[in-house]
Amino acid sequence: MDNTKRYERLLERYRNGDLDRRKFLGLMGAAGLAYGLHTPFAKSALAAVSEVRFDGWGGVVSEAFRKHAFDPFAQKTGIKVVDGTFGSGDEYLSRVKASQGGEYNIAHLSGVFDYARYHGLGLTSELNEDNIPNLKYVIPKLSDVFRKITNGKLSCVPYDYGTTGLAYNRKHISDDEMKEKGAKILLEERLKGKIGGWSDWRTRIWYASLQTGQDPNGATDMEAIWDTLRTHRDLLLKYWGSGAELMSLLAEEEIYVTEAWSGRVYALQEQGHDIGYMDPPNGFGWQECLFVIKGSPMEACEELLNFMLAPETSIAVAEGQNYPPALDPTKVDLGKKIPTLPAFDPKGTLEGLTFADPEYWNTNEQEWSKKFGRIQKGY
């Protein structure tokens, strides 16, 4: 009975904000309360982990997360965030499927189609939104698309958005030429050996759809797309596999043009490189989420998600990684820099962006990814 009263007093102090999480758990252990209690909160406190794993895209994005979110979170809560990186969503999913479960916790996933296929594989969790009050600041449209897939519940929180547009070196390609040729600039014979391309099958097929005058969410002439992909392959210097590699290729002028992630191009511009950027009609718009994998320590993950969605954290990360945050600009003052970022929507409706249809892309994934893999290897 004495232990129960001591626990209840500590819990009251914790809930009132008189104790942070680290001190609360420390006093729990010092008071001998770490075992034998059977209240729901005691069980969750006992199960509290000392670290959470987060996997993301590396480079300036990971640097922004580490500096503005992970380190401050660890200082505040005592929970260490161990961060890993990946070059593509397919690569990361392969790791998750090969793991024994519990190794991976939170992933910075791109696109609703990723969320849908994780759900199809039984990898979704169910967030307790009461533990994530900062979700109220998020653009509703960004959450709603995920809720439709998981019966009104969420296994992630939206975090940022951007576009995969066209980056070009202004010393060699003019703004006027880009406006004239759009996506077809990636097939320009005079630029042979100075063209790059992301090795992601969806992006390749999306741009081949634009180059053949087709709807990227409903192409009907796939033979034209495969032929275009071969033409592009024969013209490029190399396929790049990460944001860091993309930035290096452009900065060192090894390539003059490629499709590219909007935030990475902005970072190059900040560094003084004369790199232009444009989104062609029906260019690839995307949103990214912080996805919690089934079997993860939910309360610790929810605490991290709530911390990361706090406006001060989310804005700092957005300014660091150069992608607009998922925060609703009609509810939150986003400062001076964010409204200048590529793809930013001051209304918070995102009506100007074209997103991938998850059913269309996931239905064709097996066939198309295999086909592009063969083309990439020279077949």
C-alpha positions in Angstrom: 0.0 0.0 0.0 2.9 2.4 0.8 4.4 1.7 -2.6 1.1 2.4 -4.3 0.8 5.8 -2.5 4.4 6.8 -3.3 3.8 5.8 -6.9 0.6 7.9 -7.0 2.4 10.9 -5.6 5.2 10.7 -8.1 2.7 10.2 -10.9 0.8 13.3 -9.8 4.0 15.3 -9.8 4.9 14.0 -13.3 1.5 14.9 -14.7 1.6 18.3 -13.2 4.9 19.0 -14.9 6.9 19.1 -11.6 9.1 16.2 -12.8 10.4 15.5 -16.3 10.3 11.9 -17.6 13.9 11.1 -16.8 13.6 12.2 -13.2 10.2 10.5 -12.8 11.6 7.2 -14.0 14.7 7.7 -11.8 12.7 8.3 -8.7 10.5 5.3 -9.6 13.5 3.1 -9.6 15.1 4.7 -6.5 11.8 4.2 -4.6 11.7 0.5 -5.5 8.6 1.0 -7.6 10.0 -0.5 -10.8 8.4 -3.8 -10.2 5.2 -5.3 -8.7 2.8 -2.5 -9.6 -0.1 -3.4 -11.8 -1.6 -0.1 -12.9 -1.6 0.6 -16.6 0.7 3.6 -16.4 3.1 1.7 -14.1 3.4 -1.0 -16.7 4.1 1.5 -19.5 6.7 3.2 -17.3 8.3 -0.1 -16.6 8.4 -0.9 -20.3 9.8 2.6 -21.1 12.8 2.2 -23.4 16.0 4.2 -23.2 16.1 4.7 -27.0 14.0 4.8 -30.2 15.3 4.2 -33.7 14.6 6.6 -36.5 15.5 6.0 -40.1 15.5 8.8 -42.7 17.0 10.1 -45.9 20.5 11.2 -44.7 22.4 14.3 -45.6 21.0 17.8 -44.8 17.7 16.2 -43.8 19.2 13.9 -41.1 21.4 16.8 -39.9 18.3 19.0 -39.4 16.5 16.2 -37.5 19.5 15.6 -35.3 20.2 19.2 -34.5 16.6 20.5 -34.1 14.7 17.4 -32.9 16.6 14.4 -31.7 19.2 16.0 -29.5 16.7 18.4 -27.8 14.3 15.5 -27.3 17.0 13.4 -25.7 17.9 16.3 -23.4 14.3 16.8 -22.4 13.2 13.2 -21.9 16.3 11.1 -21.5 15.2 9.0 -24.5 18.0 8.6 -27.0 17.1 8.7 -30.7 19.3 6.4 -32.8 19.1 7.4 -36.4 19.9 5.4 -39.5 19.6 6.3 -43.2 18.4 4.8 -46.5 18.6 5.8 -50.1 15.2 4.7 -51.3 11.9 3.5 -49.8 12.2 0.1 -51.5 15.7 -0.4 -49.9 14.3 0.4 -46.4 11.3 -1.7 -46.7 13.5 -4.7 -47.7 15.4 -4.1 -44.4 12.2 -4.0 -42.4 10.8 -7.2 -43.9 14.1 -9.0 -43.3 14.3 -7.9 -39.6 13.0 -10.0 -36.7 10.6 -7.2 -35.6 11.2 -4.5 -33.0 14.6 -3.4 -34.6 13.0 -0.5 -36.6 10.6 2.0 -35.0 10.0 5.2 -36.9 10.7 5.9 -40.6 10.6 9.1 -42.6 8.5 7.6 -45.4 7.6 9.4 -48.7 4.2 9.2 -50.3 0.9 7.8 -49.4 1.7 4.7 -51.6 4.4 3.8 -49.1 1.9 4.0 -46.2 -0.6 1.9 -48.2 1.9 -0.9 -48.9 3.2 -1.0 -45.3 -0.5 -1.4 -44.3 -0.9 -4.2 -46.8 2.0 -6.0 -45.3 0.6 -5.8 -41.8 3.3 -3.3 -40.6 1.0 -0.5 -39.4 0.5 0.4 -35.8 -2.3 2.4 -34.2 -1.3 5.7 -32.6 -3.0 7.0 -29.5 -3.7 10.6 -30.7 -4.4 11.7 -27.2 -0.7 11.4 -26.7 0.0 13.6 -29.7 -1.9 16.9 -29.1 0.3 18.8 -31.5 -1.4 16.9 -34.3 -4.0 19.7 -34.2 -1.6 22.0 -36.0 -1.2 19.8 -39.1 -2.9 20.5 -42.4 -6.1 18.3 -42.2 -5.8 17.1 -45.8 -2.4 15.6 -45.1 -3.8 13.4 -42.3 -7.1 12.5 -44.0 -5.4 10.6 -46.9 -3.7 8.3 -44.4 -6.9 7.8 -42.3 -8.7 6.5 -45.4 -6.3 3.7 -45.7 -6.3 2.6 -42.0 -10.0 2.9 -41.2 -9.9 6.4 -39.6 -6.8 5.6 -37.5 -3.2 6.8 -38.0 0.0 4.8 -38.0 2.0 8.0 -38.8 1.9 11.8 -38.5 2.4 14.0 -41.6 5.6 16.0 -41.4 6.6 17.8 -44.6 6.0 18.0 -48.3 7.8 19.0 -51.5 8.2 18.2 -55.1 10.5 16.2 -57.4 11.1 18.7 -60.1 13.9 19.6 -62.5 17.3 21.0 -61.4 19.6 22.5 -64.0 22.9 24.3 -64.2 22.2 27.8 -65.5 25.7 28.1 -67.0 24.7 25.5 -69.5 20.9 25.5 -69.7 18.8 28.7 -69.7 15.5 29.4 -67.9 13.9 29.9 -71.3 15.1 26.5 -72.6 13.7 24.8 -69.5 10.3 26.5 -70.0 10.2 25.4 -73.6 11.3 21.8 -73.1 10.2 20.9 -69.5 10.6 17.2 -68.7 11.9 16.5 -72.2 15.1 18.3 -71.3 16.2 15.0 -69.8 16.2 13.5 -73.3 18.3 16.3 -74.9 21.0 14.7 -77.1 23.4 17.7 -76.8 23.5 17.1 -73.0 24.6 13.4 -73.3 26.9 12.4 -70.4 25.7 15.4 -68.4 22.2 14.1 -67.5 21.4 12.4 -64.2 18.4 10.5 -62.8 17.2 9.1 -59.6 17.3 5.3 -59.6 13.7 5.1 -58.2 11.4 3.2 -60.5 8.3 5.4 -59.7 10.2 8.6 -60.4 11.5 7.2 -63.7 8.1 6.1 -64.9 6.5 9.3 -63.7 8.9 11.4 -65.8 8.7 9.1 -68.8 4.9 9.5 -68.6 5.3 13.3 -68.8 7.9 12.9 -71.7 5.4 10.8 -73.7 2.5 13.2 -73.0 0.6 10.8 -70.6 -1.1 11.1 -67.3 1.5 10.0 -64.7 -1.3 8.5 -62.6 -2.9 6.7 -65.6 -0.5 6.0 -68.5 -1.9 3.7 -71.2 1.0 3.3 -73.6 3.7 1.5 -71.5 5.8 0.5 -74.5 6.3 4.2 -75.2 7.4 4.6 -71.5 9.9 1.7 -71.7 11.4 3.1 -74.9 11.7 6.5 -73.3 13.4 5.1 -70.3 16.0 3.3 -72.5 16.6 6.6 -74.3 17.2 8.4 -71.1 19.4 5.6 -69.8 21.7 5.9 -72.8 22.0 9.7 -72.4 22.7 9.9 -68.7 26.0 9.9 -66.8 24.6 7.8 -64.0 21.6 7.0 -61.8 22.0 8.7 -58.4 20.9 6.9 -55.3 20.8 9.5 -52.4 20.2 13.2 -51.8 23.9 13.6 -50.8 25.0 12.1 -54.2 22.5 14.3 -56.0 23.9 17.4 -54.4 27.5 16.4 -55.1 26.8 15.7 -58.8 25.2 19.1 -59.3 27.7 21.0 -57.2 30.7 19.5 -58.9 29.1 20.1 -62.3 29.4 16.4 -63.2 25.8 16.7 -64.4 23.9 19.7 -65.7 20.4 18.5 -65.4 18.4 15.9 -63.5 15.0 15.5 -61.7 15.7 16.5 -58.1 14.2 17.0 -54.7 13.1 20.6 -54.1 14.7 21.0 -50.7 18.1 19.7 -51.8 18.2 22.2 -54.7 17.3 25.0 -52.3 20.3 23.9 -50.1 22.6 24.1 -53.2 21.2 27.6 -54.0 21.9 28.7 -50.4 25.5 27.5 -50.8 25.9 29.8 -53.8 25.5 27.4 -56.7 23.7 28.7 -59.8 21.2 25.9 -60.0 17.7 26.6 -61.3 14.6 24.6 -60.3 11.2 24.2 -62.0 8.2 22.0 -61.5 6.9 20.9 -64.9 3.1 20.5 -65.4 2.0 17.5 -63.4 5.4 17.3 -61.7 5.8 14.9 -58.9 4.4 16.3 -55.6 4.8 14.3 -52.4 4.3 14.5 -48.7 6.4 12.7 -46.1 5.3 11.2 -42.8 6.8 9.9 -39.6 5.6 6.3 -39.7 5.6 4.1 -36.6 6.2 0.4 -37.4 4.1 -2.3 -35.7 5.8 -3.7 -32.6 7.5 -0.4 -31.7 7.4 1.1 -28.1 4.3 3.2 -28.7 4.3 5.7 -25.8 8.0 6.6 -26.4 7.3 6.9 -30.2 4.2 9.0 -29.6 6.2 11.3 -27.2 8.8 11.8 -29.9 6.2 12.5 -32.6 4.5 15.1 -30.4 7.8 16.8 -29.7 8.6 16.9 -33.4 5.2 18.4 -34.3 5.6 21.2 -31.8 5.7 24.3 -33.9 9.1 25.5 -32.7 10.6 22.1 -33.5 8.8 21.6 -36.8 9.7 25.0 -38.0 13.4 24.7 -37.0 13.6 21.3 -38.8 11.9 22.7 -41.9 14.3 25.6 -42.1 17.2 23.1 -41.7 16.1 20.6 -44.3 14.4 23.1 -46.7 11.1 21.4 -47.0 7.8 23.1 -45.9 6.4 21.5 -42.7 3.0 19.8 -42.5 1.9 22.6 -40.2 -1.2 24.5 -41.3 0.0 28.1 -42.3 -3.5 29.4 -41.4 -3.0 28.2 -37.8 0.7 28.7 -37.2 3.1 31.6 -38.1 5.8 29.8 -40.1 8.3 32.7 -40.1 10.1 34.3 -43.0 12.1 31.5 -44.6 9.5 28.8 -45.1 7.2 30.8 -47.4 10.2 31.1 -49.7 10.8 27.4 -50.1 9.9 25.5 -53.3 6.4 24.0 -53.2 5.2 26.0 -50.2 1.4 26.5 -50.2 0.4 29.6 -48.1 -3.2 28.5 -48.1 -2.5 25.0 -46.8 -4.7 23.3 -49.4 -1.9 21.8 -51.6 -4.3 22.0 -54.6 -1.3 22.9 -56.9 0.5 19.7 -56.3 0.0 16.4 -58.2 0.3 13.4 -55.8 0.8 9.7 -56.7 -2.4 7.6 -56.7 -1.4 4.8 -54.2 -3.7 2.2 -55.8 -2.4 2.8 -59.3 1.3 2.6 -58.3 1.1 -0.2 -55.8 -1.0 -2.4 -58.1 1.7 -2.1 -60.7 4.7 -2.1 -58.4 5.8 -5.7 -58.9 5.7 -5.7 -62.7 7.0 -2.2 -63.3 9.8 -2.2 -60.7 11.2 -5.4 -62.2 10.9 -4.0 -65.7 12.8 -0.9 -64.8 15.4 -2.9 -63.0 16.1 -4.7 -66.3 16.3 -1.5 -68.3 18.6 0.1 -65.7 21.0 -2.9 -66.2 21.0 -2.3 -69.9 18.3 -4.6 -71.2 
